[in-house]
Structure formats: structure tokens, C-alpha cells
Amino acid sequence: MKKWIVRIVLVLLGTYAALSAALAVVMVQPPDRFGRIMNHVPMILAWGVLPGPSIWMWARKGNLTEGDTAPDFTLARQDQEGQVTLSSHRGQRPVVLVFGSYT
């Protein structure tokens, strides 16, 4: 009986470690790929059962400091008619980045 309990615990720990590693791989993907993959992952699994918040802080840690130039990126426009690139506005006008939802 003791062997079965040890085996079950080892399988559960191995599964937890494998899922955590897979989540870490997903979190270092570019934002569009990350979003497409995470649409298929139950949020309670990623952010509740697995160490999602800790992995997120590790995966998205950058090395920017105050005053550094923001990294360039391109995003789809909200009206889905084209794209916007941050560098196209550099030196022309201030740019404010807002992350979140208004709903």
C-alpha cells in the first residue's frame, strides 16, 4: 500500500512539474501566440493550481530602466483596418500605452 501512495505522489509531482514547464514555455512566446494558446487553457489551472503568477513575473521580466527607449512593437488597430507600429510615432508625438479593459 505504501508503494502505491509513493507512486501516486511521484506521478502527481511529475505532472505538476511538466505542466508548470509547459506554462513557462507558453509565457515566453510573443503576445499574439501566447494569447491564442491561453484561450484554450482553463484560467483556474494556469493562475490557481499552477504557479502562473510567479512564472509570469519570471517570463516577462525585462531589463528596461526609467528613461530607456521603449521596445518597438506592431499591433492590429482596434478597428481591424491595418496595424500600428510604435516606432512610426517616435519623435512626432507623445504616445500613451493603456493596458486593461474599460468594461
RODO-2510 file (C-alpha; in nm, 4 decimals, decimal comma):
residues 103
     n   res          X          Y          Z
     1     m     0,0000     0,0000     0,0000
     2     k     0,2845     0,2401     0,0840
     3     k     0,4442     0,1849    -0,2597
     4     w     0,1219     0,2900    -0,4334
     5     i     0,0983     0,6091    -0,2325
     6     v     0,4587     0,6975    -0,3153
     7     r     0,3980     0,6236    -0,6843
     8     i     0,0822     0,8331    -0,6926
     9     v     0,2598     1,1251    -0,5243
    10     l     0,5522     1,0980    -0,7677
    11     v     0,3165     1,0906    -1,0683
    12     l     0,1284     1,3948    -0,9366
    13     l     0,4523     1,5857    -0,8735
    14     g     0,5833     1,4926    -1,2188
    15     t     0,2597     1,6043    -1,3822
    16     y     0,2658     1,9322    -1,1873
    17     a     0,6280     1,9947    -1,2904
    18     a     0,5568     1,9112    -1,6567
    19     l     0,2500     2,1381    -1,6696
    20     s     0,4420     2,4198    -1,4982
    21     a     0,7256     2,3849    -1,7507
    22     a     0,4766     2,3867    -2,0403
    23     l     0,3157     2,7017    -1,8986
    24     a     0,6586     2,8666    -1,8758
    25     v     0,7249     2,7839    -2,2434
    26     v     0,3883     2,9348    -2,3393
    27     m     0,4508     3,2515    -2,1371
    28     v     0,7738     3,3380    -2,3179
    29     q     0,6003     3,3303    -2,6571
    30     p     0,5175     3,6530    -2,8432
    31     p     0,1918     3,8101    -2,7189
    32     d    -0,0242     3,7004    -3,0126
    33     r     0,0865     3,3355    -2,9869
    34     f     0,0593     3,3478    -2,6068
    35     g    -0,2991     3,4722    -2,6348
    36     r    -0,4002     3,2081    -2,8885
    37     i    -0,2646     2,9293    -2,6690
    38     m    -0,4023     3,0647    -2,3421
    39     n    -0,7523     3,0811    -2,4937
    40     h    -0,7513     2,7008    -2,4638
    41     v    -0,6154     2,6801    -2,1078
    42     p    -0,8583     2,6960    -1,8138
    43     m    -0,7650     3,0061    -1,6142
    44     i    -0,8142     2,8257    -1,2821
    45     l    -0,5435     2,5817    -1,3918
    46     a    -0,2920     2,8431    -1,5098
    47     w    -0,3452     3,1035    -1,2383
    48     g    -0,4808     2,8964    -0,9491
    49     v    -0,3426     2,5429    -0,9490
    50     l    -0,0140     2,6062    -1,1287
    51     p     0,2254     2,8845    -1,0242
    52     g     0,1097     3,1091    -1,3108
    53     p     0,1705     3,4467    -1,1416
    54     s     0,5269     3,3538    -1,0457
    55     i     0,6020     3,2142    -1,3902
    56     w     0,4519     3,5265    -1,5499
    57     m     0,6795     3,7566    -1,3488
    58     w     0,9814     3,5455    -1,4481
    59     a     0,8832     3,5165    -1,8165
    60     r     0,8034     3,8846    -1,8709
    61     k     1,0870     4,0299    -1,6676
    62     g     1,2625     4,2841    -1,8792
    63     n     1,5723     4,4901    -1,8414
    64     l     1,4349     4,8365    -1,9154
    65     t     1,5041     5,1185    -1,6774
    66     e     1,3447     5,4587    -1,6491
    67     g     1,4365     5,6764    -1,9453
    68     d     1,5138     5,3876    -2,1846
    69     t     1,3538     5,3882    -2,5273
    70     a     1,0527     5,1571    -2,5391
    71     p     1,0985     4,8428    -2,7486
    72     d     0,9287     4,8614    -3,0856
    73     f     0,6133     4,6582    -3,1495
    74     t     0,3316     4,6347    -3,4007
    75     l    -0,0326     4,5757    -3,3097
    76     a    -0,3574     4,5453    -3,5025
    77     r    -0,5696     4,8602    -3,4941
    78     q    -0,8827     4,8475    -3,2829
    79     d    -1,0993     4,8827    -3,5955
    80     q    -0,9054     4,5890    -3,7503
    81     e    -0,8125     4,8020    -4,0546
    82     g    -0,4362     4,7867    -4,0569
    83     q    -0,1649     4,7938    -3,7960
    84     v     0,0106     5,0486    -3,5785
    85     t     0,3839     5,0421    -3,5080
    86     l     0,5208     5,2272    -3,2084
    87     s     0,8341     5,3453    -3,3900
    88     s     0,6216     5,5232    -3,6513
    89     h     0,5232     5,7746    -3,3801
    90     r     0,8696     5,8172    -3,2273
    91     g     0,9731     6,1813    -3,2212
    92     q     0,6396     6,3043    -3,3586
    93     r     0,4000     6,2990    -3,0668
    94     p     0,3641     6,1534    -2,7169
    95     v     0,2284     5,8002    -2,7020
    96     v     0,0319     5,6663    -2,4054
    97     l     0,0005     5,2910    -2,3670
    98     v    -0,3097     5,1754    -2,1802
    99     f    -0,3367     4,8125    -2,0770
   100     g    -0,6586     4,6739    -1,9401
   101     s    -1,0273     4,6861    -2,0047
   102     y    -1,2848     4,9571    -1,9744
   103     t    -1,5668     4,7110    -1,9118
***
